[in-house]
Amino acid sequence: MSLRERLEIPLSKKKLMMALIGSVGFAVGGVFMLLNPALVDDPILATPGLTFFTGLVSVPIFGMIASIYPESSWIKRQGFSSTPSA
């Protein structure tokens, strides 16, 4: 590959779907932590308040990520395309 060639990196549908499934899973886990913070028995999340806060933070973050991935999977263009400068 010479330096004058166009660089194209296609979107991987498999990786997008795996990331979507993971994001939905984390968002569902966050909802569970919001609704039942006392049921989470974890030495890292020792208090129900910390568990609730973790769920409160994870739901919008992973929910937003999960809402972006389906749009990316329907796009027909390249994932990344670069043309060399003169």
TORNUSE-422189 format. One record per residue (C-alpha): residue in three letters; x, y, z. Coordinates in steps of 0.2 Angstrom, whole numbers, plus 5000, padded with zeros to 4 digits. Example, Ala and Ser with C-alpha at 12.3 -4.5 7.8 and 13.67 -1.06 7.14 Angstrom:
# residues 2
ALA506249785039/SER506849955036/
***
This chain:
# residues 86
MET500050005000/SER500850164995/LEU500550335004/ARG499450394990/GLU498050264992/ARG496350304999/LEU496150225017/GLU494450145020/ILE493950055036/PRO492249975035/LEU490949965049/SER490849785056/LYS489049735059/LYS489549595070/LYS490449715082/LEU489049845082/MET487849705087/MET488949645101/ALA489149815107/LEU487249845106/ILE486849695116/GLY488249735129/SER487549915131/VAL485749855133/GLY486349725146/PHE487249865156/ALA485749975155/VAL484649835161/GLY485849805175/GLY485849985180/VAL483949985181/PHE484049835192/MET485249925203/LEU484050075204/LEU482549975208/ASN483349845220/PRO484949925228/ALA484849815243/LEU484849655234/VAL486549685226/ASP487849595236/ASP489549655231/PRO491049705241/ILE491449845229/LEU489749915230/ALA489549895249/THR488150015252/PRO486450035244/GLY486750215241/LEU488350185231/THR487350045221/PHE485950165218/PHE487150295212/THR488050175200/GLY486350125193/LEU485850305191/VAL487450345181/SER487450185171/VAL485650195164/PRO485850365154/ILE487650325148/PHE487350145142/GLY485550195136/MET486250335125/ILE487550215118/ALA486250085115/SER485250215105/ILE486650265094/TYR487250085088/PRO485650035078/GLU485850195068/SER487650155064/SER487149975059/TRP485950045045/ILE487150165037/LYS487850105021/ARG489450205020/GLN491150165026/GLY491550175044/PHE493150285041/SER493850355025/SER495350455022/THR496150525007/PRO497950575008/SER498450765007/ALA499550834994/
***
